Amino acid sequence: MSKNYDAIVIGGGHNGLTAAAYLARAGKKVLVLERRHLVGGAAVTEEIFPGFKYSVCSYVVSLLRPEIIRELDLASHGLSIIPLDSTFTPTVDGNYLVRWGDHAKTRREIARHSLVDAEAYEQFGHLMVQMARAVKPLLAMVPPNPTSLHPRDLLKLLSLSRYFLKRGPKLVYDMVKLMTMSSADFLDGWFETEVLKATMSASGIIGTLLGPRSPGTAYVMLHHYMGEIDASYRSWGWARGGMGSVSQSIAAAAQEHGAEIRTEAAVARVLVKNGRATGVVLENGEEIQSQVVSSAVDPKRTFLKLVEPIHLDPQFVKQVSQIKMRGSSGKVNLALDALPNFASLPGDGPHLRGAISISPTIDYLERAYDDAKHGSFSRRPYLDIVIPSTLDPSIAPPGKHVMSIFVQYAPYHLKEGSWPDRREEFGDTVIDTLSQYAPNFKNIILHRQVLTPWDLEQEYGLTEGNIFHGELSLDQLFFMRPLPGWAQYRTPIKNLYLCGAGTHPGGGVMGASGRLAALEILKDWKKGRI
């Protein structure tokens, strides 16, 4: 029998590490248990090919909450973020659009396509910043329980209503539209340039099995728009050393406060006695006792695999089983001998030091979605690409480069064949797609790593390969995440909490779920509920 702990955190992803850091900072004796050989979950850096360090899954940082960076002093633990200054979108007709970090420069670039859109872009940007600022406080809020008549929840709902009414009827109207519309339809009301609308609407489909014309994708677009670096909205960056450095900095903060972290320690079962979590059993049979267990893995994996059904109400189990996961994304990581040479904007340049988006038209994205609807990966997928070695030479040998390609769509459930059998075909499709825009591309590839939704599930524990631990759809947001009545990080089992991205405010390398869950656990401790 192992020694007792105040709290065990299942899963050493960035949310689990964040929860552990806050609990340890409050003086609790904390143990983090991670199944893999290193912490980070989907935010890891690994040297898959000698000399080339890949951000294997997540690949850019922006949603990481400023309060976490500040409160855990992550800069002192090695976190350094380099801004990505542009989004370059080549088109099939040889043209291109670049949106720069410099607003005036972006406006001139859009004016090259449409003077009308250049004017509208100014107003659109102002509105989106207003909405991002209005929604931002929700990211740090524990959702009220709308099914409760407790005065605390009723007051929180009333306060929330007053908060939005103070923003003014115009902003409330625009927010309702944004929450219910598709990203494409929302942008159609603002712009006429196809490539501009397409590259912006692409933010609304990331991680979802929805198309740009599917209702609800406008909110997902806002979710990504809320990313900020140094209080600048719609700013994205590269973590020096790769995304693993984000996780490592949080882990270092947790350890500084006394948290213990064990890798290669897979949890088989949560121990439950008299309706209360009392610890865990590892796959090697070791039992570890604790007062609190907090799970950073997704709700389905937590309740359907780690908790024995006898401890849960069948109706609750049914609700959990109905949470929409529907993984729809893949990842291709490449070691390159040189930089790609895009036909529309040849040569090296600042356009290669930001994001590269293969999203030339709305119809292109919708056709990619059509393939996924019918159970196939997209024949011409949406690609979101970064070449981080142009900003951080430490991750590749001199003169060589690392390329990270996020791929949409790759549905978890294939109509024909299996992912292990079709993995390389999927990789070929991605390479062929990008080669249409950069003719030298195939000739500069030294090594590739292809990750399908099946791989994300098998290796990284993401159920159905869903990168957000559950879709960011309207019925799975705020007090509906993960389930109505269970959005406050507690569960039907006393002293068992959720702290992963399957809870509010959702996915992305944000850390907010881990922080909010830890604060709720500490609140329960203070009130004698634990």
N, C-alpha and C positions, 0 to 999 in steps of 0.2 A: 504493500500500500504506500503510495507516494504522499509526500507532505501536503498539507492543506493550503489552499490559496483563498484570498478574498474573492478573486474573480478570474475566470478562465475565458479567454477570447478564442473562439474557433475560427481560424483563417487569418493568415498574416498578410492579407491584401492591405491596400493603403487605408481603407476604412477601419479594418480590424486593428491596425497599428495605431491609428488615430484614437480610437476608443481606448486602447491600452495606455496610450500616453497620457490621456486626460485622467483616467482612473489612477494611474501610478502617481501622477502629479498631485493628486488629492490624498496621497499617502496609502493607497490600497496595494496589497500584495497581489501582483498580476502575472499571469502566465499566458503567453500567446502560443498557440499550437498551429503550425503550418505543415501541410501535407508534403509540399515540394522541398527541394534541397535549398531553396532560398526564399526570402520573404518578398512580398510585392504583389502577389496575385497576378493580375493582368498588367500591372505597372512595373515591369522588370527590364533590366538590361542583361543580355546574355551574349557571350562570344560564341555564336553558333559556327562560324567559319573563322579559321585562325586569322587574328588581326582585325576582324570586323565585329564591332559590338552593335547588336541589333536591339532596338526597343521593340521587343517581339510582338506585343499586342498593342496597348495604348501607345501613342507616339507623339502627342503634343500636350502641352499643359496650358491651362488658362482658367478653368473652372475651380481650381484649388482655392478654397476660401481664404481671403486675406487675413481673417481673424485667426485662422489656424496657423498660417505662416508666422503671424505676430506672436500669438500666445505660446506656441511651442518653440519659437525662435529658430525656425528651420534654417535660416541663413547661416547661423553659427554652426549648424550641423551639416553644412555642405550644399544646401540648395542654392542653385544659381540658374536663373532663367534668362535665356537669350531671345529677344522678340523675333517673331517671324514677320517680316515687313511687307509681305505682299501675297496676293492670290492671282496666279497666272492661269488663264483659261484659253487654250488654243482651240480653234474651230476647224471644221473639216474643209472649209474653203480657203484655208491658208491665212485667215485673219486671227486676231487674238484680242483678249481683254485682260488688263492687269489692274487690279484694285490694290493701291499702295497704302502703306501706313500713313503717308502724307495725304491729308484730305484734299488739298488743293490739286495735287498731282493726280489723284484719282478722278477728280471732277474733270480735269482736262482730258484724261483718257476716255471717260465716258462721253464727253462732248465730241470726241472723234467718231463716235457711233451715233449719238443723238444729242442735240442741244437741249431738247425737251427733257430727256432723262437726266442730263447733267443738273438741271434746275431741280427736278423732282428728287434727285438723290440727296440734295441738301436737306430738304424737308423730311424725307424718309428717315435719314440718319438721326435727325432731331427727335422724331417720334419714337424710334426704336430705343434710343437712349432713355427717353422719358419712361417708356414701358419697362425697360430693364431695371431702371431705378425703382419703379413702383413695385416690381415683382421681387427685387433683390431681398427685401426684409423677410419674405416668405422662406428663403433658403436657410435662414437662421431661426426659424420658428417651428416649434413642435405643433403639428396640426391639431385643431380642436376636434373633438369627437361629435359629429352631428347627430349620432344616435343616442347621445347622452343628455339627460336633463339636469346634470350636475351644474350648479351655478358657475363653476370655473369654465366649463365648456361653453355655456350659453353666453357668458361675458366675453369670451374670446371670439366667438362668432360675431357678436355685436360690435366688438372693437374692430374686427376685420372688415365688416361692412362699412363702418364709419371711415376707416382708413382709405378705402377705395373711393367712397363718395367724395372725400376731400380732394381727391385727385382731379375732380371735375368731370362733368358728363361726357365731354368729348373724348377724354382719355379712356373712360370706362367703356364707352361705345367701341372705340378702337380695340380695346383689350378683349371685349366679348367677340368681336369679329376675328381677332387673331386666334383666340382659343378654339373657335369652331370651324374656321376655314382651312382650306388647303393652302400650302405655301405658294403654289403656282397661282391660284385664284387671288390670293392676297396681293401678290406682286403684280399681277395683271392690272390691278387698280392703280398702280403707281408708274409702271414703266412700259416701254414699247420695244426695247432692244432685247432680242431673244437670248443672246449669250449672257447678258446681265441678269435677266430673270432666272435663267437656268442655273448659273453658278451660285446665286443666292438661295434659290429654292432647294438646292442640294443639301444644305444644312438641315432641312426639315425631314429628310428621309434617312439620315444616318442612324443605323442601329434599329430601324423599324422595318416591318414587312408591309410598308405602305408606299404608295407612289406619290409624286409631287402634286397630283390632283386629288389626293385622298384627304378628307376632312381630318383636322387635328395636326397635320404636319406643319402648319404655321406656328403652333406653339413650340414644337421641337426646334424650329428655326430660331425662335426667341430664346429657347433654352441654351443654344449654342452662342447666340448673340450676347448673352449675359457674361460670357467669359471676359475677364479683365486682368490686366497687368498694370500695377501702379495706378489703379483707379481709372484706367483707360478702357472703355468697353469695346467689345469686338476685337480684343487683342489676344493673340495666341503666341505661344513661345515654345522654345525647345529647352528642356532641362539639360544643362551641361553634364555630359556623361551618360545621357539617356534617361528614359523614364524611371529606370531603377533607382536613380539618384533621389527622386522624390520619395519613394518608399524607404530608401536607406536613411534619408534625413529624418523621417518620422520615426523610424525604428530607433535611431540614435537618441532622439529626444525621449522616447519611451524608456530606453535602457538607462539614460541619465537619471531618470526619476525612479529607477529601481525595477522596472518591468523585466521579466525573464522571457526570452524568446527561444522556442525550440523548433527546429526544422526537422523534416522527415518524421513528423509525428502526426500521422493521420488519425483523425477521430472517427471511431466506428459508431458510437452511440452516446447520447446524452443520458446521464443517470437521473432518474426521476423517482422520488419517494413521497407518497402522500400528496401528489399534485405539485411537488416542489422540485426544481432542478437542484441536484446536490453534487454535480461533477460530471466527468466524462469517462468513457472507456476508450482507450486507443485500439487501433487495429492489432497491435501486438499483445493485447489483453491487459495492459496496465490500466489500473483505475486511479484517477486523480480527483480528489475531493475539493470542492469550492463552495462558497456561499452563493455566488452568482455565476451563471454561464451566459455569455453574450456571443451570438453567432453572426459572423460577418459573411457567411456564405448565403446564397439566395434562399428565399422562403421555401421554395419547393424542396430543395436539397435538405434544408433544415428539418422541415416537418414530415416529409415523406420518406426520408432516409435515415436521419439521425435520431428521431424520436419514435419510439414504438407506438403503433396506432392505439394501443389500449389506453394511452394517457391523453388522448385527444377525442373531442366530440366528432362523430362521423360527419356531421354537417360542416364543421370547420375544415376537416380533411378534404371534403368535396370542394369547398370554396378555394382552398389552396391549390388543388389539382387543376382548377379552372383558370388560374392566373396565366395570362398570355405571355409566353416566352418568345416563341417563334424567331429564333436566331436567324439573321438574314445577312450576316456580314462575314467576310473572309479577310485574310491578310497575306500579302506577299512581301517578303523582305529580301533584298538583293545586295550582293557585293558587286561593285562596278569597277571596271578598269579605267573608266573615264566618265565625263559628264555626258548626259544625253544632249543631242543637238536637235532642237525643235525647228521644224521647217518654217513655221510662222514667225519665229524670233530666234534666228540662228546664233550659235556661239554661247560663250559663258556670259553671265551677267546677273544683275540683282534679281531678275525674275526666277532664277534657280535657287535663290536663298530664302524663299518663302514657300507657300503651298502651291501645288500645281493641281488644278482641278480638271478632270476630263468629264465635262458636263456641258457640251456645246449648245444643246437646245432642250427645252422642256420635253419635246416629243422623244428625244434620245433617252431621257431619264424614264419616261413613261413606258417606252418599249422595253427598257431594261427591267422594269417592274413587271411588265406583262409576262416575261419569261419566268420570273419568280412565282407569279400567281399560278402558273401551270406546272410548278414543281421542277424547274430547271434553273441552273445558274445563268446569269445574263450572258448572252452571246456577245454583247458590247456593253460592259458594265460601267457604272460610275466609278471613277477612281479618284481618291484623294491622296496626293503624293507629297512627301517631303524628302529632301536630300540633306539630312542634318549634318553630314560631314562637311558641307560648305560653310557651316557656322561653327562647328566643333570638330576640328581635325583630330582630336584625341581618339575618336571612335573608329578610325580607319587608317591603314598604312599611308605613308606619303604618296600623294598623287592618285590615290584610290578613293572610292566613295561608297557610302551606304545609302540605299534608297528604301524608304518605307512606303508601301502601297496599301491603303485601306480600300476594300472592294465591296461594292454594293451592286448586285444582289447575289447572295449565296444562301438560299433557303436550307434550313437544317433538314427538312424532309424532302428528299429527292423522289421524283416520280419514277425515274429509271436509274438503276444501279445504286451503288453505295459511295459515300464520300471517300473511303480509303481507296476504292478502285478508280475514282474519277478525280482524285486530288491533282495529279499532274496535268490532266486535261484542263482543269480549272486554271492552273498556273499558266498553261500555254495560252489560254484565252486572254488572260490579263496582259501577258507579254505582247501578244498579237495586237491587242487594242492600243496599247501605248505606242507600238511601233508605227501605227498609222500617222502619228503626230511627230515622232522622232525617229527618222529612218535608220540612224546608226545604233538604235537601242539594242537589238538582239546581239550585235557584235561586241558589246562592252560588258556583257553579263559574265561574271566569274563564278557566282554561286547564287542559288536561290533557296529560300525556305517558304513553303506554301502551307498556310494554315486555313483549314475549313472550319465551319461551325462544329463539326464532329470533333476536330482536333482541339478546339477551344473548350469543349465539354470534357474530353478525355484527359487533357493535360492540365487545364487551368480551372476545372470544376465549374464552368459556366453552363448551367442547364440549357440544353438545346443551343448552346453557343451564343446565348443572348448577352451582349456586352454590357447591358444596363441592369442585369438581374431581373428583368421584367420590362415589357414595353413601356415607353413613355406615352401611352395613349390616354385620352381624356378620362377613361374609366379606371385608370391606374395611376392617378396623380393626387398629390396633396393628401386629404384625409381618406382617399380611396386606396392609398399605397401602404402596405401591400393589399390590405383588405379593409372595407368599411368597419369601423369599430376597433381596429387594431393598428392604427397609424401612429401610435405614440411609443413605439419601440418595445412595448411590453407584449406578452403573448399569453395564451390561456394557461400556460404552465408558470406558476409563480417562480420568480427569480431567473427565468429564462427570457432573454431579451434578443432582439434583432438589431444589428448595427451596420448592415451592409447596404449596398446600393438598391436593394429591393424595397427599401423604406424611403420615406420622404427625405430629401428632395429628389432622389433618383441617381441616375448613372453619370458617368464621366469621372475623371480623376478630380474629385471635389472634396472629399473628406467630411462633408457636412453630416452625412448619416452617422458616421462614427462619432463625431463630436457631440451631436445632439443626443444620441443614445447614451453616451457616457454621462452627460449632464443629467439625464433623466434617472439613470441608475444611482448617481450620487444624491439626487433629490430624494429618491426612495430610501436610500440609506439614512439620510439625515432625519427623515420622518419616521424611522423605525419600521419600515415595511419589509426590510430585508433581515 
